[in-house]
Amino acid sequence: MPPWVDARVRARSDAPDALSASAFWPFPDLALLELDGWTDHVCAPLTKDKPVRASEPHAWGFGRREEGVDAVGSAASFSYVGVDGDGYLQLRAGDAPPGLSGAPLVCPQRRAVAGLMSVSRDPRDARGGWASPVAALDGGPGVPDELARLGREVLARNRDVCWRHRNAWQSVLPIPGADFLADRPWDGAEVDPTSAQPSAMLRAEFRVVPYRFRDTELSDFLDWCDSKARLAVSYLDAAGGAGKTRFAIEACLAAQARGWVAGLLPKQNRGGDDVPLPRLFVVDYVEEREVAGLSERLAGLARSATVMAPVRVLLLSRPAMGQMAGWALEPLRELASGAALAALETAKDRSSAAAGLAVAERRPLFDGALREFGRTWRGPGWTLRGAVELDLSAGQYAGRWMCSSRRTTPRCPGRAGSPVAGPRWTERSIMRSGTGAPGCPKSIRGCWPGAWRSPRWPAPGMTPKLRRSSRSFPN
């Protein structure tokens, strides 16, 4: 921010009477300035609504802190009382020193600027003061015509522009506990080699391997999040292990860094459907969600979504053979209405985020995966002994398996020299780790197929359910 900026007064309140004994300027004590050349600033949202009664509006300005010393900028907090007969907002219980005049008065409940500081009750005591309401820009008793005309233009432009700065603005007004409104199993997730199975490294939430070759798709997704739409939906259909969950995690982490509430949509609303913050919710295995319940959640999110607190929903699904892209949206469309239906009808396909990899991308991804898996399991000092000779041009290596799930090396984990050498897995050990739970093919995918998809397939004694679940994997 520059130390000063040239400006021109376009309109203002009437000047005070020189004979008046009042410390107040004629209502509303406002002036509109046109800045000369300075546009690189945050545009804060304005509200014509009064502050919520008994709320604690905040201001930040350059009130004098010490006599004879330049102000450095300081915060002030007040208790809102109500509106006086001439239209000023009355404030109590706050210090309004000289120099605070003109400071924006923010109502935390409105999450917008409701007024500008005008008059101090006592510059030597914390007794509050008065503020000029933003609503005066819309005209009314005592407001000059030119000030009202330009004021309405300012209000209209503010509505059109302020949403572009919503990430910066929302960071000024954090909501305690907002981080717990979405599920984020990746927060603090680490693989413990002393107790975990080697397959734990393959789970997307552990993020063992750096995320690569999806910068364009991730950037496009974040641009979509930053659009003006109140509610918008995207979907990503791909087979298991293609990288859907990892893409969703990386998108959530990026959105969270921008101040969004981001994570998996809990099955029960924990307040995320109503919180006035930008939100990104991911629904994994959308085909396993109860349609009526999910439709109702979308309707609730649509009701609370605004341009300043938008909602983005990413639906992840695993289509069966022959199903069209976006198939999982059809049951939701049948029950949806209004804004939720409009968002589903215009849903964006994100399947490119799980598209196959070019041959040139596979080798560095494989080498990086092998290195990171080995270091995670064996320690940071682990190095590969000798080169791994592998032709990665075959179609079965086109997917994202090296950083999400499925195979990691051409050797099985039980073979000597493998970075995670250990006992050869059997159906019993797989079932003991929970992968044989009914209707749980994802947990089976969390195993290392190279360890148990052996030439002796199916293994003796293997149950039909586990045999059927394994058919989706290449030999």
DANORTA-V730364 format. One record per run of one state. SS is the DSSP state (2 for helix, 1 for strand, 0 for the rest). FROM is the first residue (numbers start at 1). LEN is the number of residues. If there is no record, write none. Layout:
BEGIN
SS,FROM,LEN + SS,FROM,LEN
END
This chain:
BEGIN
0,1,6 + 1,7,6 + 0,13,18 + 1,31,5 + 0,36,10 + 1,46,1 + 0,47,11 + 1,58,4 + 0,62,12 + 1,74,4 + 0,78,1 + 1,79,5 + 0,84,5 + 1,89,4 + 0,93,11 + 1,104,4 + 0,108,4 + 1,112,9 + 0,121,8 + 1,129,5 + 2,134,5 + 0,139,6 + 2,145,28 + 0,173,5 + 2,178,3 + 0,181,2 + 1,183,1 + 0,184,14 + 2,198,5 + 0,203,1 + 2,204,3 + 0,207,8 + 2,215,11 + 0,226,5 + 1,231,7 + 0,238,6 + 2,244,14 + 0,258,3 + 1,261,4 + 0,265,14 + 1,279,5 + 0,284,2 + 2,286,3 + 0,289,2 + 2,291,14 + 0,305,6 + 1,311,7 + 0,318,9 + 2,327,9 + 0,336,2 + 2,338,8 + 0,346,2 + 1,348,2 + 0,350,1 + 2,351,4 + 0,355,4 + 2,359,20 + 0,379,16 + 2,395,3 + 0,398,3 + 2,401,3 + 0,404,23 + 2,427,6 + 0,433,8 + 2,441,5 + 0,446,3 + 2,449,4 + 0,453,11 + 2,464,9 + 0,473,3
END
